[in-house]
Each structure stands twice: as structure tokens, then as C-alpha cells.
Amino acid sequence: MHYAEMLIRRLRSDTHFSNDDATAIKALPLHVKEVPEETPIAREGDHPSACCMIVKGFACRSKVADTGKRQILSFHIPGDIPDLQSLLLKTMDHDLVTISAATLAFIDHSDLSRLIDARPTVARALWRETMIDSAVFREWIVNLGVRSASARMAHLLAELRQRMAAVGLVSDGEFQFPVTQAKLAEALGLSTVHVNRVLQDFRGKRVLDIRKNLVTLTDVVKVFAAGGFDPTYLHQVNGAHPG
């Protein structure tokens, strides 16, 4: 599959492209790189000259506080363009790093700018992507601010399941995701010990489990209920529902 096809499928989720729009996207020069785990895509303070689409593998956004503690702000999966905002916001205000070996496709800002100037439908689709990003951030704030530790974990894994299912990466309630308990702690605002305790409780109740980078949602309905998860904020046209 041409790498641009992934971008077209992603942007077409709620936007009707003409054949000419799709052809214009396919004509974008893509610079593809294979990188190992923990590769910085962009660091806080950088001035990127290209946006990055994740073709294979996973990444996270994060910020480091003055105390040295890191907060993971979001996880990113194949098909995501997590630094799309760098097209207009020229200085990175956070870190973007792979959390697994990954295939990345970079699109120069100059090429992307010419495309959106010439193709307003594509511009609207990219704008929609940034709006969904904002919706996800709002939900993460709620997750960290008002939910219990167990609800935080259930909500995060329900979100990942929903997003992964939308790109065909969930099978029988399972999906590959290379997350350690330490990274879960950084994403959920918990200690590693607390994460382990919550995970053991879910495992004992046969609700969910994480082993060797494999996330298993044994009872998806219970996971959604435990996290108070409503997928509306993801704005998926053909989202995968529990059951």
C-alpha cells in the first residue's frame, strides 16, 4: 500500500474527497524513516520543518516538569499525525517520542501548505484532525482530574481500544500496545506501585490485562463502564462499539 493511502483513508473518515483531492495527496513527497524505540520525533523548543505520520508503531507526547517528572499527554497509533500543529505553531511546546520501533513518513511543511492552499477540502479535513486532538486532550484532563485510579486506567484502555479498532488493529478484544507500567503511571498521574495494584485488581476480576505488550480487554462492556467511557469525543464515523 502506498503510504499516502493511509493518510487518505484517515482524512476521508468524515470528509468527501474528490478524486483530484486524493490524487493531490498521493503526489505529496513523503520521506519515510525506520526508527527504533525512544527516538525523538521532535523535542520541546524544536522548530520542525515537516509533519510526521505514524505508519507503523507507536509514539507519545510528553512534558517534563521542573522537578524532572514526566507527564505523558497522549499516545499515538498508526495513521496519526501527532505534530500537525507544527505547520502553524513553529516552536514545539512538548516532546514527541516513539515508544516502539516505528515507521514514520514525514511531509515537508512547504508541500503541505501548498496542498491546503490548493485544496480547501483537504484543509478542512486536516483542521478536523486538530479539533479531534483538542477533544481528546479535554477528555484526558477530566480523566486525570476527577476519576479514580481504576477509572483512569479503564478509560485510557477503552480509548486506545476504540482508536485501534477504527484502523483495524483489534482482534478478539486484544491489541498490541508497547506500554510499560512506568509509562502508564506517567500517563495516568499515578505511581508505578499504584498502577500495578489497579492492574492486579482488574486481572483478578477478569476485566482486562496487560502482558508482554498485549492488552486484553476480557470484558469490553465492563471496561467501558469502569471508565465511564463515552466515545463521542473521538468523533469516529464508524467507531467500533463494545459488545
C-alpha positions in Angstrom: 0.0 0.0 0.0 1.3 3.5 -0.8 1.8 5.3 2.4 -0.4 8.2 1.3 -3.3 5.8 1.1 -3.3 5.6 4.9 -3.5 9.4 5.1 -6.3 9.4 2.6 -8.3 6.8 4.5 -7.8 8.7 7.7 -8.9 12.1 6.3 -11.8 10.6 4.4 -13.4 9.3 7.6 -15.8 12.3 7.7 -14.8 14.3 4.6 -15.8 13.6 1.0 -12.8 14.0 -1.2 -12.9 14.3 -4.9 -10.6 12.0 -7.0 -8.5 15.1 -7.7 -8.1 15.7 -3.9 -6.9 12.1 -3.4 -4.5 12.4 -6.4 -3.1 15.6 -4.9 -2.5 13.8 -1.6 -0.8 10.9 -3.3 1.5 13.3 -5.1 2.9 14.6 -1.7 6.6 13.7 -1.4 6.9 11.5 1.7 10.3 10.9 3.4 10.0 7.5 5.1 12.2 6.5 8.0 12.5 3.4 10.1 13.5 4.3 13.7 14.0 2.4 16.9 12.1 2.8 20.2 12.7 6.0 22.2 13.5 8.0 19.0 12.7 11.7 19.4 10.5 12.9 16.5 10.6 16.4 17.9 11.7 17.9 21.2 10.3 20.9 23.1 11.9 24.0 21.7 12.5 22.5 18.2 11.4 24.2 15.0 10.2 21.3 12.8 10.1 21.7 9.1 7.9 18.7 8.5 4.9 16.9 9.9 5.1 13.2 10.8 2.6 10.5 10.1 3.0 7.3 12.1 2.8 4.4 9.5 3.7 1.6 11.9 4.5 1.6 15.6 3.6 4.0 18.5 4.6 7.3 20.0 3.7 9.6 22.8 3.6 13.3 23.6 5.0 14.4 26.9 6.3 17.3 29.0 8.9 17.3 31.8 8.2 19.4 34.9 10.9 21.4 36.7 11.0 18.5 39.2 12.1 16.2 36.4 8.9 14.2 36.5 7.4 13.4 33.1 3.7 13.6 32.2 2.6 11.7 29.1 0.0 13.8 27.4 -1.3 11.4 24.7 -0.5 8.2 22.9 -0.3 7.9 19.1 -1.1 5.0 16.9 -0.7 4.2 13.1 -2.4 6.7 11.0 -2.0 9.6 13.5 -0.2 12.9 12.5 0.6 13.9 16.1 2.6 17.1 15.2 0.2 18.6 12.7 0.0 21.8 14.8 3.7 22.4 13.9 2.5 23.6 10.5 1.3 26.8 12.2 2.9 26.8 15.6 6.5 27.0 14.7 8.1 26.1 18.1 7.4 22.7 19.8 6.0 23.1 23.3 6.3 19.4 24.2 8.3 16.3 23.3 7.1 13.7 20.7 9.0 10.4 21.0 8.4 6.9 19.7 7.6 4.2 22.3 8.3 1.3 20.0 10.2 0.7 16.8 8.3 2.7 14.2 7.9 3.6 10.5 7.5 7.3 10.1 6.5 9.3 7.0 7.5 13.0 7.0 5.7 15.6 5.0 7.5 18.9 4.5 5.6 21.9 5.7 6.1 23.7 2.4 4.5 20.8 0.5 1.6 20.5 3.0 1.0 24.3 2.9 0.8 24.2 -0.9 -1.7 21.3 -0.8 -4.1 23.0 1.7 -3.9 26.3 -0.2 -4.9 24.5 -3.4 -7.4 22.0 -1.8 -9.8 23.5 0.7 -11.5 20.1 1.3 -8.1 18.7 2.4 -7.6 21.8 4.6 -10.9 21.2 6.3 -10.1 17.6 6.9 -6.7 18.4 8.5 -8.4 21.1 10.6 -10.9 18.5 11.8 -7.9 16.3 12.9 -6.6 19.1 15.1 -10.1 19.7 16.6 -10.4 16.0 17.5 -6.9 16.2 19.1 -8.3 19.0 21.2 -11.3 16.9 22.2 -9.0 14.1 23.3 -6.9 16.5 25.4 -10.1 17.7 27.1 -11.1 14.2 28.0 -7.6 13.4 29.3 -7.9 16.5 31.6 -11.1 15.1 33.0 -9.6 11.7 33.4 -6.7 13.0 35.4 -8.7 15.5 37.4 -11.8 13.7 38.6 -11.7 9.9 38.0 -10.4 7.3 40.4 -7.2 5.4 39.6 -9.1 2.3 38.3 -11.4 4.5 36.2 -8.4 6.3 34.7 -6.9 3.1 33.6 -10.1 1.7 32.2 -10.9 4.9 30.4 -7.4 5.1 28.8 -7.5 1.5 27.6 -11.1 1.9 26.3 -9.9 4.9 24.3 -7.0 3.0 22.9 -9.2 0.1 22.0 -11.6 2.4 20.2 -9.0 4.1 18.2 -7.1 0.9 17.4 -10.3 -0.8 16.3 -11.0 2.1 13.9 -7.8 1.3 12.0 -8.3 -2.5 12.1 -5.7 -3.2 14.9 -8.0 -5.0 17.4 -8.8 -8.7 17.3 -11.0 -10.6 19.7 -10.7 -7.9 22.3 -6.9 -7.8 22.1 -4.4 -5.3 20.6 -0.6 -4.8 20.7 0.5 -1.8 22.6 4.0 -1.5 24.0 3.2 0.2 27.3 5.1 -0.5 30.5 3.6 0.1 33.9 6.0 3.0 34.3 4.6 4.7 31.2 1.1 4.0 32.3 2.0 5.7 35.6 3.2 8.8 33.7 0.1 8.9 31.6 -2.4 8.4 34.5 -0.7 10.6 37.1 -0.2 7.6 39.4 2.8 5.8 41.0 4.1 2.6 39.4 3.1 0.8 42.5 -0.5 2.1 42.3 -0.7 1.2 38.6 0.4 -2.4 39.5 -2.2 -2.6 42.2 -5.0 -1.4 39.9 -3.9 -3.8 37.1 -3.8 -6.7 39.5 -7.3 -5.9 40.7 -8.6 -5.8 37.1 -6.8 -9.0 36.3 -8.2 -10.8 39.3 -11.8 -9.7 38.2 -11.1 -10.9 34.6 -11.9 -7.5 33.2 -8.6 -6.6 31.5 -5.0 -7.5 31.5 -1.7 -6.3 30.0 1.1 -8.8 29.4 4.1 -8.6 27.1 2.8 -5.6 25.2 -0.6 -7.3 24.6 -3.6 -5.5 26.0 -6.6 -7.8 26.6 -10.0 -6.4 27.4 -11.6 -9.6 28.6 -15.0 -7.8 29.2 -15.2 -4.7 27.0 -18.6 -3.7 28.3 -17.2 -3.7 31.9 -14.1 -1.8 30.8 -16.3 0.9 29.3 -18.5 1.0 32.4 -15.5 1.1 34.8 -14.0 4.1 33.0 -17.3 5.9 32.4 -16.2 5.8 28.8 -18.3 7.6 26.1 -16.6 7.5 22.7 -18.4 10.6 21.4 -15.4 12.8 21.9 -13.4 10.7 19.4 -15.9 11.7 16.6 -15.5 8.4 14.8 -18.0 7.9 12.0 -17.6 4.1 12.0 -16.4 3.6 15.6 -16.3 0.1 17.0 -18.8 -0.4 19.8 -18.5 -2.8 22.7 -20.4 -6.0 22.8 
